[in-house]
C-alpha cells in the first residue's frame, strides 16, 4: 500500500482535487493530510474527500514528517495540495520501487504561457534537482534510513532527494504530474521563474535557508 502525505495550509481551493487524484490513481492507498493550522475549510473538505487529517504545526518539512509518522504503507508519496497525479500512477510507482529506493515524477504546469515557459524547460533539462511538486515517493525503509525530512524552512525536498541519492537509487519517471501555475499567474511568469531559479542557485552556494525562505514567501 502507498501512503500519500499532503501538507496543507489554507488549501481549500485545491485539496479535494489532490485527494481525489491520489485515491483514483494509487489504489490501494491511504491519504493523510498534514495540516499546519488552516483557518479555511481545508480540513473539512479533506475529511469529506476521504483523507485522514493530522495536526502538523511548523514548516512543510515538519508537516510531511508528521504525516509519515502516522502512515502505515510500505511506500510514502508526498503530494502537494495543488498537484494531481497521472493515470496509472500507482502502477508506475510500484514498478519504480521494485528497482529503486525512491523516485519522482516529471512535472508540467496547468498553464505556463510565454517565453518563460521555454526558459523554464531549458533550466529543468540541465538542472538535476528534484523538488516537491514532482510528487516524491520513497520506500518506508529508505525514508527512515535517511531520517526523513530535515527541519528546513525551504528546499527540504531538494535536500531529501540529495540524501536519498547518496544512500540508494533514485529514479525520475517520464510520467507527468500536473501542478498549478498559480504563483506565475499571481506574480508574473518572469518574476516567479527568476526568483525560484535564484533561490535554487543561492541554496547550492550555501546561503542560509532562512534567508531564502523570506524571498519565497513573497510568492506565496
C-alpha positions in Angstrom: 0.0 0.0 0.0 1.1 3.6 -0.7 0.6 6.2 1.9 0.1 9.7 0.5 1.1 12.6 2.6 -0.3 16.1 1.6 1.0 19.1 3.6 -1.6 21.9 3.8 -2.1 25.4 5.0 -5.1 27.2 3.6 -5.7 24.9 0.6 -9.5 24.8 0.4 -9.4 25.6 -3.4 -7.2 22.6 -4.3 -7.3 19.9 -1.6 -10.3 18.0 -3.0 -8.7 17.5 -6.4 -5.4 16.3 -4.9 -7.1 13.8 -2.7 -9.4 12.5 -5.4 -6.4 12.2 -7.8 -4.5 10.1 -5.2 -7.3 7.8 -4.4 -8.2 7.2 -8.0 -4.7 6.5 -9.3 -2.9 4.8 -6.4 -5.5 2.3 -5.0 -4.8 0.8 -2.6 -3.7 3.8 -0.7 -4.3 5.9 2.3 -4.3 9.7 2.2 -3.0 11.7 5.2 -3.4 15.5 5.2 -0.9 17.1 7.5 -2.4 20.4 8.2 -0.3 23.3 9.5 -3.2 25.3 11.0 -5.7 26.1 8.2 -8.4 28.6 9.2 -10.4 28.0 6.0 -12.3 24.8 5.0 -9.2 22.7 4.1 -9.6 20.2 7.0 -13.3 19.8 6.5 -13.0 19.3 2.7 -10.1 16.8 3.2 -12.2 14.6 5.5 -15.1 14.7 3.2 -12.9 13.6 0.3 -11.7 10.6 2.3 -8.5 11.7 3.9 -7.3 11.5 7.5 -6.2 14.9 8.9 -3.4 15.3 11.4 -2.3 18.4 13.2 1.2 19.4 11.9 2.3 22.9 13.0 5.6 24.3 11.8 7.3 24.1 8.5 6.3 22.0 5.5 9.1 19.6 6.4 7.6 19.2 9.9 4.2 18.5 8.3 5.5 15.8 6.0 7.4 14.1 8.8 4.2 14.2 10.9 2.2 12.6 8.2 4.8 10.0 7.6 4.8 9.0 11.3 1.1 8.2 11.0 1.4 6.4 7.7 1.1 2.6 7.6 2.0 1.9 3.9 5.2 0.3 2.7 5.8 3.3 0.4 5.3 7.0 1.0 4.3 9.6 -1.6 4.5 13.3 -0.8 1.9 15.2 -2.8 1.5 19.0 -2.9 -2.1 20.1 -2.4 -2.1 21.9 -5.8 -0.8 18.9 -7.7 -2.6 15.9 -9.3 -1.2 12.6 -10.4 -1.4 11.0 -13.8 -3.5 8.0 -14.7 -2.0 4.7 -13.6 0.4 6.5 -11.2 0.2 3.6 -8.8 1.5 1.1 -11.3 4.3 3.5 -12.2 5.3 4.0 -8.6 5.2 0.3 -7.7 7.3 -0.7 -10.8 9.8 2.0 -9.9 10.1 1.0 -6.3 10.7 -2.6 -7.4 14.1 -1.5 -8.7 14.8 1.7 -6.9 14.6 3.1 -3.3 12.9 6.3 -4.3 11.8 8.5 -7.2 9.6 11.3 -8.5 7.5 12.2 -11.5 8.3 14.7 -14.2 6.2 17.8 -13.9 4.0 20.0 -16.1 2.1 23.2 -15.1 -1.6 23.6 -15.8 -0.7 26.8 -17.7 2.6 28.4 -18.5 2.4 30.8 -21.4 5.1 32.8 -23.0 8.9 33.0 -23.2 9.4 31.9 -19.6 7.9 28.5 -20.3 10.8 27.9 -22.8 13.4 29.2 -20.4 12.0 27.0 -17.6 12.1 24.0 -19.8 15.7 24.6 -20.6 16.6 25.2 -17.0 15.0 22.0 -15.8 16.5 20.0 -18.7 20.1 20.8 -17.5 19.4 21.1 -13.7 19.4 17.8 -11.9 17.4 18.9 -8.9 14.1 17.3 -7.9 11.5 19.2 -6.0 8.3 18.6 -4.0 5.9 19.5 -6.8 7.2 16.3 -8.6 5.4 14.1 -6.1 8.4 12.4 -4.5 7.9 8.8 -3.5 10.1 6.5 -1.4 10.1 3.2 0.4 9.5 3.4 4.1 12.9 1.8 4.7 14.8 4.3 2.6 12.9 7.2 4.2 13.7 6.0 7.7 17.3 5.3 6.8 18.0 9.0 5.9 16.0 10.3 8.8 13.1 11.8 6.9 12.9 15.5 6.1 15.4 17.8 7.8 13.6 20.8 9.5 14.5 23.3 6.8 12.2 26.2 6.1 12.8 25.8 2.3 14.5 23.4 -0.1 13.6 20.5 2.2 12.6 18.4 -0.8 15.8 19.0 -2.7 17.8 18.1 0.4 15.8 14.9 0.9 16.4 13.8 -2.6 20.1 14.5 -2.4 20.4 12.3 0.7 18.4 9.6 -0.9 20.7 9.6 -4.0 23.7 9.3 -1.8 22.5 6.3 0.1 20.5 4.4 -2.6 18.9 4.5 -6.0 16.6 7.3 -7.3 14.6 7.4 -10.5 12.7 10.2 -12.3 9.7 8.9 -14.2 8.7 10.2 -17.6 5.0 10.3 -16.4 4.0 13.8 -15.5 2.1 15.2 -12.6 0.2 18.4 -13.2 0.8 21.3 -10.7 -0.8 24.7 -10.5 0.8 27.8 -12.0 -1.0 30.0 -9.5 2.2 31.7 -8.4 3.0 32.6 -12.0 -0.5 33.9 -12.6 -0.4 35.9 -9.4 3.2 37.4 -9.6 4.1 37.1 -13.2 5.8 34.4 -15.2 9.2 36.0 -15.5 9.4 37.3 -11.9 8.4 33.9 -10.5 10.8 31.9 -12.7 13.8 34.2 -11.9 13.0 34.3 -8.1 12.7 30.5 -7.9 15.8 29.9 -10.0 17.8 32.3 -7.9 16.7 30.6 -4.7 17.8 27.2 -6.0 21.2 28.6 -7.1 21.8 30.5 -3.8 20.9 27.4 -1.7 23.6 25.5 -3.6 26.1 28.3 -2.9 25.5 28.0 0.8 23.1 30.8 1.6 21.1 30.0 4.8 17.7 28.6 4.0 16.0 31.0 6.5 17.1 33.9 4.3 15.9 32.2 1.2 12.5 31.4 2.8 11.8 35.1 3.2 12.2 35.6 -0.5 10.0 32.6 -1.3 7.2 33.8 1.0 6.8 36.8 -1.2 5.5 34.4 -3.9 3.1 32.6 -1.6 
